[in-house]
Structures are given as C-alpha cells and as structure tokens.
Amino acid sequence: MKTLELNEDYQNDFDGKYGFVFDHTFLTNPMTSFCGRFSESPEKYGFEIWHTGSGCTGHGQLFLLDGKEVLMLITDGNLCHVSNETIQATVGIFDPDMNECFDHWSITR
C-alpha cells in the first residue's frame, strides 16, 4: 500500500496538501501529469471510482498515513468523480469507511 506524505512545499492552488510517490515521482495533484502541464485522470495513478452514497461518486485510493489506513477521495464540485472537463476538485482524507474526514483541500488543473 502506498504511503501519503505531507507536502513540505504546500503553498499554491496547484499543489495538494499531501502527496505520494508514483513511478519514482512525488505527486501532489493526481489530476495532472508529472510536469503539471497536462490533464490526467486519477485512474492513471491507481485511483478507482468509489460510490460514496446518495448516487455520488469520487476517485478513491487507500493509503497509509502515519501508520493508519486512510482513503484519499477526489470529487468535483457536484460530489462526482472528476472528468477531463473538471478544473477544480476537492480532495479529502477519510477513514476507510468514510465516517470521518481528517483533512480536505482544493486542487486545480
């Protein structure tokens, strides 16, 4: 299981608050390419469509954070998974059952 790490350079709207290593690169925004210039689907980085209840969906993936299993969930402004047209999304860190949100922030393309 991948590990989430705090992004020490978290300063602007394009970076995520937490990141993970994918293909030897530390990623903080799973909606963009490694270089940050191109749109990507979070599925490229191992995220899957999660059903979050009430007909809502998001891109989710389980990670370890400080030794605990957490769910990183990415949704658009309508509580749906992101698409190629999504400009801004909300990222949340939840317990695996989505009962508690530990942190959340916005990312943009």
N, C-alpha and C positions, 0 to 999 in steps of 0.2 A: 504494500500500500504506500502511495506517495505521501510525503510529509509537507504540510503547509509551513511556511516560514514568514515571519514579519518582514515586510519590505522596508529596509532601512532608508530608502530613498523616496518614501511616500510623500510627495509634495504637490503633484499636479493632478488634474482631472483625468489624465490618460492612464495613470498607474493605479493598480489595485493596492489595497492596504496589505494584503497577504499575497504570497506567490508560491510557486512550486517549480521544481526542475523537470523539464521535458526535453528530451534529446540533448542533454548537456547544456541547456539554456534555462536561466531563471526567468519564468514568465509571471507577470503580474496582471495581464489583461488577456484572458482566453478568447476575446472576440477579435483579436488582431494577429497578424503574422509576427514572427520573431522580431522583425525590424520595426513593427508598429505602423507600417505604411499601408498595409492591405487588410481587408476584412477576411476573417476566418470564422468558421463555425467552431464553437467549443467542442464539438464532436471530434475534431482533429486532435484534440488534446486529451481524449478519453472520457469526456462528459457524455452522459446519456440523458434522454428525455425522462424526467420524473413527473409523475402525476402527484400534484400537491393538494388535491381536494377541490371540490366545487367546480370541476371542469377546468381547473388551472393546471398549467404545466411549467416546467423550468428545466434548464440544463443542470444536472447534478452529478457530483462525484464525491465519493468518500475519501477522506484524507486523515492523516494523524496530525494533531496539533497538540503540542505539549504532552504527548503520550496518550491522548484521548482521541477516539474516533469521532470525526465531525463530518458534516455534509456541507460542501460548498454548493450553493444554489444560485443560478443566474437567471433572472427574469427580465422581461421588458416592462414598460410602464403599465401594461394591461395584465400583468401576472401570467404571462405566457412565456414559453421559451423564446430565445432570441432568433431572429431570422437575418437574412442578408440585408434587409432594409432597416434593421434596428440600429439606431445611432447611439442611444444611451441605455444602459441597463443597470439594474440593481443587483449587487452581489451580497448574499447573506451567508453567515456561518451558523449552522444549526446543529443541535444534537441529531443523531441519525433518524430519530422518529419525528423530527420537525416540531417538537413540543416547545423548544426554547431557542430563541435567536441570541447568539452571543455577540455578534457584531454585524454591521452592514455598511455599505458604501456604494457609490456610483462609479461606473466606468463608462468611457465613451470611445467611439472609433474616430 
